[in-house]
Amino acid sequence: MMLREAVLKTLKQKQGHWVSGGALSQELGVSRTTVWKYIKSLQAEGYTVEASPKKGYRLTIRPDILSGLEVQPELNTTLFGREHYFYFKEMESTNDYAKILATRNYPEGTTVVAECQTAGRGRRGRAWFSLPGKGIYVSVILRPALPLNQLSRVTPAMAVAVADALHQLGLKPGIKWPNDILVNGRKIAGILTEAVTDMDGIEYIVVGIGVNVNYRLEDFPKEFRQSATSARIELKCTVPRLPLLQELLLRVEQRYQQMLTGGVAAIMEEFRRLSTVIGKDIVLDGLQGITSGRAIDIDNNGFLMVRDAEGNIHHVMSGEIFVKEPPEEQL
Ligand code: BTN
């Protein structure tokens, strides 16, 4: 255990009570000056450690921060976020950083987390709003031994995993194909899957997940206030991000493993069950341009099946859909 970790562990065990500098330095076998150095670094990370010349040190409030020191001890995954966990107070985009790590051969399960992003990215070149401490911004490296034609199964598995984690919080999430997670019709989380492939198959995939946790409506820019929501808005209370991130990493790992070990049909069944678009009339902005029709199903590769006005069925791999609301008299 690293020294800083050991200082934190002792302070946590005695949370709310004073621990003398002398006791800490003896327990850890370092000087009081070294103890003080670690205390300062914990304070800089956001821990509220009081210091008194007579009494020593006292950890008061345990902050909701997503550092490895906080996340890893109670993480129930076997691989994800375990060995390689990168944490930043601020980062341009966790997906961009994870892509750099992937090119440096970091293994599957490598996880990048930031408290805030200055250039968070969404799908289709959009920005992902990433205020400090209000959301979860996480990216994970995957290296599946899958043929290229099964790549499209990854995002649905991840979308179901995010929905699983939100369900655990007491929310009722839905999935707007392909990967928007909605609660009460508003977006609470999004997934950005970026893959690098070659002739032999998939080199790596970076899955980036953004969850709106403690945003208030007024935190969102005006243009999102109609369409976005957060766990706090829906549950009407502040939601600790730490256990949510731990749950999220666990669910992501479990659904990913399930997808690789013959569980695609079960994942897709859940994906369909949670779908907010099946049976709806939609307009689709996809690779083949704009199509409109009825979303009738999702196939086992995660493709949306759209029936057009002529009765032709299209299997659509990606795109953005706009659900047409039925005219008033049908409501
Ligand atoms: C979308 O719905 O358009 C996808 C949003 C994905 C946002 C996450 S936040 C963590 C990761 N880093 C990024 O820059 N984007 C993803």
Boltz pocket constraint, residues with backbone or C-beta under 6 A from the ligand:
constraints:
  - pocket:
      binder: B
      contacts: [[A, 92], [A, 93], [A, 94], [A, 95], [A, 96], [A, 117], [A, 119], [A, 120], [A, 121], [A, 122], [A, 123], [A, 124], [A, 126], [A, 128], [A, 136], [A, 137], [A, 138], [A, 139], [A, 179], [A, 180], [A, 189], [A, 190], [A, 191], [A, 192], [A, 208], [A, 209], [A, 210], [A, 211]]
      max_distance: 6.0
